[in-house]
Amino acid sequence: MIDFFVSIGSAIMTPLYYVISFVLVGFHNVFGDLFGPTSGLAWVLSIIGLTLVVRAALIPLFVKQIKSSRNMQLIQPKVRELQKKYGHDRERLAQETMKLYKDSGTNPFASCLPILLQMPIFLALFRILDQAARNPETKRGLMTPELNEQLSAAVFAGGKISDTFLNADGVEVRVLAAVLVLAMTATTFLTQRQLMSKNMPADALSGPYAQQQKMLLYVLPVVFAVGGIAFPVGVLFYWTTSNLWTMAQQFYVIRNNPAPGTPAFKAKEDRDRAKAAKKGIAIEPEVTEAPVVTEVKPPRQQPQRQTKAQRNQKKKR
């Protein structure tokens, strides 16, 4: 059974080694000519280039993630209604909730797709850097023994980019790794906080979706901070760059296409009004139709019938 899972893992990771190393070596051929093949700056820029390629390829999934997150926010009032109605019957509640997700086109797991798909890439890069440092004579993907030696010896800001905080020999690499771990942790926290503070409706801040987002807000940075001390410096560059990309991408989406009923949506309305005022365009308030008033005519008065005495009196006149 163990051999089976090992073979499955190898079948998944081996193509990734070739893809990751192909992009990494391609950038290194460019930056190596500029700064030297053993230059730490050349390898750091190659890792950053790899990150940008990976994140650009994940843009379609990011769009799905944003749409799913928005739908999750907008349907929270309906989710709470279902919880009140079927709170005593968990099976019925689950069925109705899944039906609501289906009808609204919401995938509750879509928000995790970019992170989940990055993990194998992250692991492939981790193993490439680790093998370059521990066993450079072994080829992995397109990383030849010569390239492994260059990567293993590459120094950036006084520290080898293949070293980790735990196995570093000098103070310089520990300082560099610590700074990158803090940067990775801070960008993870700020990215999640940006989503919660700017693009979540007020009525969604107390629902289960908000609780999930709050948990991610504090749990993910802790996980990265604890695990980061075992990551090679090159991997820390990858993840920090990826977080910065996410922050910029998320800022653009929230600013230009915010979810209705959120602080970002109100801010966009204010910006649109200010731009219209500068151009001299008057924004007319929404005009509601006046109610149609039906003229009520007074009832037609019927002539009074005269008595016999009144008729005789009239004849005498």
NORQUI-V986039 format. One line per field, one symbol per residue. ss: DSSP state (A for helix, B for strand, O for the rest). psi: psi as a letter, one per 40 degrees, with the letter a starting at -180 (. if undefined). Layout:
ss: ???
psi: ???
This chain:
ss: OAAAAAAAAAAAAAAAAAAAAAAAAAAAAAAAAAAOOOBAAAAAAAAAAAAAAAAAAOAAAAAAAAAAAAAAAAOAAAAAAAAAAAOOOAAAAAAAAAAAAAAAOOOOOAAAAAAAAAAAAAAAAAAAAAAAAAOOOOOBOOBOAAAAAAAAAOBBOOBBOOOBOOOOOOAAAAAAAAAAAAAAAAAAAAAAAAAAAAOOOAAAOOOAAAAAAAAAAAAAAAAAAAAAOOOBAAAAAAAAAAAAAAAAAAAAAAAAOOOOOOAAAAAAAAAAAAAAAAOOOOOOOOOOOOOOOOOOOOOOOOOOOOOAAAAAAAAAO
psi: ddddddddddddddddddddddddddddddddddeidehddddddddddddddddddeddddddddddddddddeddddddddddfdegddddddddddddddefhheedeeddddddddddddddddddddddgdehhhbehiddddddddehhhfeiheeiiddeididdddddddddddddddddddddddddddfhideeeeidddddddddddddddddddddeeiidddddddddddddddddddddddegiiieiddddddddddddddddefhhhhihhihiihhhhhiiihhhhhhiiddddddddd.
